[in-house]
Every structure is written in C-alpha cells, then in structure tokens.
Amino acid sequence: MKTKHAIAEILKREGTEYLFCFPTTPIIDACSEAGIRPMVARQERVAGNMADGYSRMTNGRSIGVCSVQQGAGAENCFSGIAHAYTDSSPVLFITGQWNREMADLSPNFNAARVYRTATKWAERIPSGAMTETYMRRAYTLLRCGRPRPVLLELCADTADEMSPELNYEPSPGYRSAADPRNVEEAVTRLLSADRPVIWAGQGVLYAEASAELTQLAELIGAPVTTSLLGKSAFDERHPLSLGTASYTKTAMVATALDAADAIFSIGASLARDFTAAHISPGKQHVHCTVDPDDLNTYFPVDTGLVGDAKIVLQQMLEDLADRKVDRRETRARREAELAEQRGQWEARWKAKRASDETPINIYRLVADFAKTFDPTTTVVSHEAGATRDVLVPQYLATNPRSYIGWGHSTQLGFSLGCSMGAKLACPENLVVNFMGDCGIGMVGTDLETAVRLQIPIMTVISNNGTMSNYERLIPRSKEIYGVTELGGNYADMARSLGMHAERVEQPNGIIPALERAAEVTLNGCPALVEVITGVEPEISFNG
C-alpha cells in the first residue's frame, strides 16, 4: 500500500477515531477511507487544541492526532502544538511537505526543523520503507516519560510511495519505579516534618494515581494542594484539600505553603511562572517526577524520586505499611484546622457569590454555575485571565479530569478547541468552557465548528467589555490602548453561526439560561450563554 494508507492503517490500529485537521493534509483521504473521521476546524491552531483536549481527557490512552498541509498549515498550527508542549500533552502532529527534492530549499517551511523546540521529537519520514519504524518510534515517545507532542513530516512524494506490508502492533507505554533507597529517604523526611504539604501535579492524572495520593495524604495527615494543570487530581471537597496553588488561590493554600517545613511535590514540574503559587525558600523538598529534567531546576531538591507517580506512591504506601505508621491524631488536627480556615475563607467571599449587582459579578456567575451542575459529571475549562483567576479557587473539582486547568502557555482561545476535543473523548459528560471577550475574539468563528461537527459543548462568556487583566496590570492601558472599549454581542454572533445562544443581563437569569443551554447539549447541539459582567477589582491572589 502507499505510505499515506499505511499511516492511516497504523492510526486505526492505535485506536484513532478522529483526525483533527484543516484541509488539505497528506493523510486526510486515506484516514477517511480507513474509517477515521476528519474533524475540520476553521483554523489549524484550533485543530491542534482539539487534539490536545482529546488526549488530556483520554489520559493519553488514545492519542489526539492533528494533521495539516505543508507551509501555511504547519505555520498556522504552531501555537496549538506549542501549547501542548508547555502543558505536557501528547499529540501526534503529522504535517505535509513538498517533494523531498524541494523540501529543504528556501523559502519552504521546514516543519521538522522548526518544531524541534516545541515537540518531544520532530522528524521527516525519509521513505515509505521507514514508515512503520517512524510511527512506532512516535507512539513509543508519546506514551513513555513526560507526555509531549511528536511531529512527523510527510513529503508529497513519500506519501504516494509504496510501503512494505505492515507488521505493526500498537506501542505500549512503559513506566518505571523510583530507587527504593530514595523512597525510604523520602518517607522518612515527610514523617519527620511538623507541617508537610503535598503538591500534586498533572503527572498524578496521567498515572491515574488519585486513589494512592488520597491514601498517602490520609496516612500521614498532610494537606494537599494541586498545580493548575493538576487541578482535579485530588477531590477538593476532601477535608485535607487546600485548593489549587495557582496565580490565584485559596487562603488555605497561602497559609499552608507559608507554614510548611517540607514540600512533597509529585507529578509536577514546579515551573516558577505566574501560574504557580510561590514557595518560599528554606523548606525540605521531596520531588517526584517522571522527567529528571525537572529536578533542581526551579527549587533545590533534598530527595529526588524519578518514576511514575502511581508506582512511586505505591512504593511509599508499602514503606509506610512496613513502619506501621499511625497518624490519625495528626490527621484529625490538620482537618480541624483546615475546616476553620475554610469556613473563614468561604465567609469572606459569600457576599460576592450572592451579589445582585449589575453588571453581574463574575463571582455570582461562577457560584450559580457551581450549584446548578453536578461536578462529578461535568468537565470545566477556562481561558487565561479573569475566567481562570476566578474559577480556579472558587470552583471545586471533584474527580480526575473533571477540570482542565492550563496556563504555562496562556494563549487566549485555547478552551474552545480543548473543550471540543474533550467532549469527543467523554460524550456522556457536560463539557463547559468559560471565556472572556478576548478569548472569544481569538477563535469565535470556530463556534461554527462545534455546530457543523455536532459537538455539543456549552460555552459561557463573561463579557465585561474590557481586557480586564491588562487594565489591572498596565494602569495607563485604558487611556493609551483602549482596552476598556471592547464591543460585541457574542450571543448574536453565535446564533448567526447556528448555535443556541442567550444573553443574560440580570443575576436571576443566570441559572435558567444555564439550565436551558445544558438541555440543548443533551439533545446534541452546542450552546452559548453570554453573561454581561462588570470588572471585578478583587481577585484572590493571596487567598
């Protein structure tokens, strides 16, 4: 068979259901013939975001595949793939290229070369004979170690070249345990600490280790916070939950991190950027990661554990069982402390959550949403900026992947494509993405993609007419750049693209509009609720 058909057959054997793309691509026809459904977005970037969201919700078992044409297609998709790279999401990216004799000549865009800084591996398939080898290598890298995108470039003449008979079996993932001596040392450090804190990242989600994480926290009586990417790895209703240690956070996070004498971070890079809470120096640090490049990067490590989060947690639990650890009194004391702090924090935000002011307070919007839908059957995502800043501390994530947090790459508009991919991966769940004026401005026409492809997501827009974060961060921006003068009726725009849409201007209209939108999605159609909000000056940066 031809190389393009061999690739499609390999994708089929790997369980691929969808090809996220913008036509034309070197494999779109072959994939369609193989029974893989092409999901055509309005722009390449969004196709990449869809593949990313799909991979996150399947936890990498079924890899999201994105494919675009040579040149402009590969150029336009860069931000989507770069986003997956910074957020550690596995995406197989197959891009076209001119014939091999022309591929490296200027001004042709050499994707395999350019994307090496934004992928785990980027190479050109050299010939039809090497197709199986390169595909096997790609899937091995996608499923082993730190999840990140892989790019394969397919030249036009290679795509039509004959490939040998396939002898391909799906590539499994391989996981490793930590050095037992380091595990013993890590447990000793945590037990000797007076106020240890567990910081859980996305690696816990990929390893499907939430149960082990919860068991460890309960055994040693340590409170748990999560990274923004790791939000939902630990049930935020649990009495040991602090909330998410992000740019915005609960008071419980800020207090616990400040008082901690030991931090156990697991499945997290601890990248010191504005999406993460600050960890002051002088604390013992036990760091478990699947990627040794994370160790001693942003924080000095006292004990390092390199291994899969689930396996390492199991090792630690076995060690604790051997020691016959009983810290029930410690756990009860910590839970009581947290309950008191949580009560005080809830009281602080009560008025805003119940506010009847107009324009509508965004805290009221989030609170009404949270009490309308079951968090165990809902998947929530957000944009960078105000929607993220309010949702992260205020919305409780309950079960793994019920929340898609992101932020290492803060490209506005990401949540729309991500949510479409997520919905395809979990059609039984209500999937909702919160956007602001700027986010919808970046990718608004891809609402039509959800309509055309019949992907029944719910989009909630907080429309305050401003680039609120920029107004806050750059005081003179209002006068100079006009960032408070944004206009648009996004409900009208959504309706013109074929979507059910409502505009809400009064607080008592929020819940009815949300309920109607959810009912529409149950019938297989996407919906949008635009809520006219005011600029909220109080953001919980320090709890």
Secondary structure, DSSP 8 states (H G I E B T S, - for coil): -BHHHHHHHHHHHTT--EEEE-S--TTHHHHHHTT-EEEE-SSHHHHHHHHHHHHHHHTTSS-EEEEE-TTHHHHHTHHHHHHHHHTT--EEEEEEE--TTTTTSTTS--HHHHGGGSSSEEEE---GGGHHHHHHHHHHHHHSSS---EEEEEEHHHHTSB-----------------HHHHHHHHHHHHH-SSEEEEE-HHHHHTT-HHHHHHHHHHHT--EEE-TTTTTSS-TTSTTEEEE-SSS--HHHHHHHHH-SEEEEES-----STTS----SS-EEEEEES-GGGTTTSS--SEEEES-HHHHHHHHHHHHHHHT---HHHHHHHHHHHHHHHHHHHHHHHHHHT---SSB-HHHHHHHHHHHS-GGGEEEE--TTHHHHHHHHHS---STTSEE---SS--TTHHHHHHHHHHHH-TTSEEEEEEEHHHHHHHGGGHHHHHHTT---EEEEEE-SS-HHHHHHSTTHHHHH-TT-----HHHHHHHTT-EEEEE-SGGGHHHHHHHHHHHHHTT--EEEEEEB-------TT-
